[in-house]
Amino acid sequence: MTQDILLTDLAASFPTLAFDLKYATTDNITGYGIYREARALLHPEAARAFAKC
C-alpha cells in the first residue's frame, strides 16, 4: 500500500541553510543538469529529525 506524502522543501523550512544542488546544474561530473528543478525535498519525518541537529 502506498501513501501520498507531501515532502518538505528545505529552502522553505530552513531559509538560512546553504546547500549546493550540483545535479540540478551543469556544474557536475556529467556536464548537464540531471534534475529539472533545484529543490531539496525531504520526507516530513526526515525534516523533523534534521531540524533537531
Helices and strands as residue ranges (DSSP letters): E 8-9, H 10-13, G 22-24, E 41-42, H 44-51
